[in-house]
Amino acid sequence: MRREWRFGSSPGPPGLLPVDPRVCDAPRMDDYRDVNLANWNDRVAAHAASPDYAVTRFTDDPSFLSEVVSFDRTRLGDIAGLDAVHLQCHIGTDTVSLARLGAKLTGLDFSAPALEQGRLLAAAVGVEIEFVESDLYGAPDALGRERFDLVYTGVGALCWLPDVGRWAEVVASLLRPAGGSSSARATRSCGR
C-alpha cells in the first residue's frame, strides 16, 4: 500500500504522520467530476438571478450580448451561418449571445439544471439552440465528430478541467476537416 503523510510527529519523515487514504475526507482526483458537477448544479439558481449574468437583459433587449461574447466579438469575426458548439455552456447566456450573432448553436454542459435554465432562456428570447447534456470529454460521442465550424469555450471554463490536452483533442475532433472555415475559439481561461 502506498503510504501518504501529514504534519505531526511520527517515526517517518520529520513532522509528518502516515495517513490512510481510505479514511481521508478530501475528494480524490478521480472524484473531480462528481465534486465539480455538484458545485455547478448548486450555482445555477444564483447565477440565473445574478446581475453578472444579466439574464433579464436578454429578454428586455433583443440586441443584448453577454459581457463575455461582447469581449470576444472582434476575435470571433463574422459567425453568421456557422455551425457552432459552445462547450461548458452553463446557463446559456453566452450561447444565446452567439446565436444572436447568427450562428446555428449547440450548447453542451454536464449540468442538467444549467441546461434547463439555458433552454428556458433560449425559449424566452426566441432563439433555437440544441442543448445537450454530456461531460466535456464525452462531447464527440454525444454530438458527433467533425460536425462544427466553430468550437467556442468562454471565460472560466478551462480551469475546471483536469486535462486541457484532452480538451484540445475534443475540440479538434468536433471541428470539420480543414479547408473550410473551421476554427476553435477559446478565450480567457478563468474568471468571472
C-alpha positions in Angstrom: 0.0 0.0 0.0 1.3 3.5 -0.9 1.9 5.5 2.3 0.9 9.1 2.5 2.0 11.5 5.2 0.5 14.5 7.1 2.1 17.0 9.5 2.6 15.8 13.1 5.1 13.7 14.9 5.9 10.2 13.7 8.8 7.8 13.0 8.6 8.7 9.3 9.9 11.9 7.8 10.3 14.6 10.4 7.0 16.4 11.2 4.8 14.0 9.2 2.3 11.3 10.2 1.2 8.4 8.0 -2.4 8.9 6.6 -4.6 6.1 5.5 -6.1 7.4 2.2 -9.2 5.2 2.8 -10.2 7.4 5.7 -9.4 10.8 4.2 -12.4 13.1 3.7 -10.8 15.2 0.9 -12.0 14.4 -2.6 -9.6 12.4 -4.7 -8.6 13.5 -8.2 -10.8 10.7 -9.7 -13.8 12.3 -7.8 -13.3 15.7 -9.5 -16.2 15.3 -11.9 -18.8 14.5 -9.2 -17.5 17.3 -6.9 -17.4 19.7 -9.8 -20.9 18.8 -11.0 -22.4 19.3 -7.6 -20.6 22.7 -7.4 -22.1 23.8 -10.8 -25.5 22.4 -10.0 -25.6 24.4 -6.8 -24.6 27.6 -8.7 -27.4 27.6 -11.3 -30.1 29.5 -9.3 -27.7 32.1 -8.0 -26.2 32.6 -11.5 -29.6 32.9 -13.1 -30.5 35.6 -10.6 -27.1 37.4 -10.6 -26.7 40.7 -12.3 -23.4 39.4 -13.6 -25.1 37.0 -15.9 -27.8 39.6 -16.8 -30.5 37.1 -17.7 -33.3 39.6 -17.7 -31.4 41.9 -20.1 -31.7 39.2 -22.7 -35.5 39.3 -22.6 -35.6 43.1 -22.3 -33.2 43.9 -25.1 -33.2 41.7 -28.3 -29.7 43.0 -29.3 -28.1 42.4 -25.9 -25.0 40.2 -25.8 -23.3 38.8 -22.7 -20.2 40.6 -21.5 -18.1 37.5 -22.4 -19.3 37.4 -26.0 -19.1 41.2 -26.4 -15.5 41.0 -25.3 -14.8 38.2 -27.8 -16.8 39.6 -30.7 -13.9 41.1 -32.6 -11.9 37.9 -32.2 -14.8 35.8 -33.4 -15.3 37.8 -36.6 -18.5 37.1 -38.6 -20.0 33.8 -37.4 -23.4 34.2 -39.2 -24.4 30.8 -40.7 -21.7 28.8 -39.0 -22.5 25.5 -37.2 -21.1 26.2 -33.7 -20.9 24.4 -30.4 -20.4 26.2 -27.1 -18.7 23.7 -24.7 -19.4 24.1 -21.0 -22.2 26.4 -21.8 -23.6 26.5 -18.2 -26.9 28.5 -18.2 -26.7 29.6 -21.8 -26.1 33.3 -21.7 -23.0 33.2 -23.9 -24.7 30.5 -26.1 -27.7 32.8 -26.7 -25.4 35.6 -27.5 -23.5 33.6 -30.1 -26.9 32.6 -31.6 -27.8 36.3 -31.8 -24.7 36.8 -33.9 -26.2 34.4 -36.4 -24.5 31.1 -35.7 -26.5 27.9 -35.5 -25.8 26.9 -31.9 -25.5 23.7 -29.9 -24.7 24.1 -26.2 -23.1 21.3 -24.2 -22.8 21.1 -20.4 -22.8 18.3 -17.8 -25.3 20.1 -15.5 -28.9 19.2 -16.2 -30.2 22.2 -14.1 -27.9 24.6 -16.0 -29.1 23.2 -19.3 -32.8 23.6 -18.2 -32.1 27.3 -17.4 -30.4 27.6 -20.9 -33.5 26.1 -22.6 -35.8 28.5 -20.7 -33.7 31.5 -21.7 -33.5 30.4 -25.3 -37.3 29.9 -25.5 -37.9 33.3 -23.7 -35.8 35.2 -26.3 -36.9 33.1 -29.3 -33.6 31.6 -30.4 -33.3 28.0 -31.4 -30.5 26.2 -29.6 -29.9 22.5 -29.2 -28.8 21.9 -25.6 -27.0 18.5 -24.9 -26.1 17.0 -21.5 -22.7 15.5 -21.5 -19.4 15.6 -19.8 -17.0 17.6 -21.9 -14.7 14.6 -22.6 -17.8 12.7 -23.9 -18.7 15.5 -26.4 -17.5 13.7 -29.5 -19.8 10.8 -28.8 -22.7 12.9 -27.6 -22.5 15.4 -30.6 -20.8 13.6 -33.4 -17.3 14.2 -34.8 -16.4 16.7 -37.4 -19.7 18.4 -37.1 -18.9 22.1 -36.3 -17.3 25.1 -38.0 -16.7 26.8 -34.7 -16.0 25.4 -31.2 -16.3 28.1 -28.5 -15.2 27.9 -24.9 -15.6 31.1 -22.9 -14.2 32.6 -19.7 -13.9 30.4 -16.7 -14.2 27.1 -18.5 -10.7 25.6 -18.9 -9.6 26.0 -15.3 -12.2 23.4 -14.1 -10.7 20.7 -16.3 -8.1 18.2 -15.1 -6.6 17.6 -18.6 -6.5 20.6 -21.0 -4.7 18.3 -23.5 -7.8 16.1 -23.7 -9.9 19.2 -24.1 -7.9 20.2 -27.1 -8.4 16.7 -28.6 -12.1 17.0 -28.0 -12.1 20.4 -29.8 -10.1 19.0 -32.7 -12.5 16.0 -33.1 -15.6 18.3 -33.2 -14.3 20.6 -35.9 -14.9 19.8 -39.6 -11.8 18.9 -41.6 -9.5 21.8 -42.6 -10.2 23.6 -45.8 -13.4 25.2 -44.6 -14.0 28.0 -42.1 -13.3 25.7 -39.1 -11.7 27.2 -36.0 -11.6 26.8 -32.3 -12.0 29.8 -30.1 -11.0 29.7 -26.5 -10.9 32.8 -24.5 -9.6 33.9 -21.1 -9.1 30.6 -19.1 -10.6 31.6 -15.8 -12.6 34.4 -14.2 -16.0 35.9 -13.6 
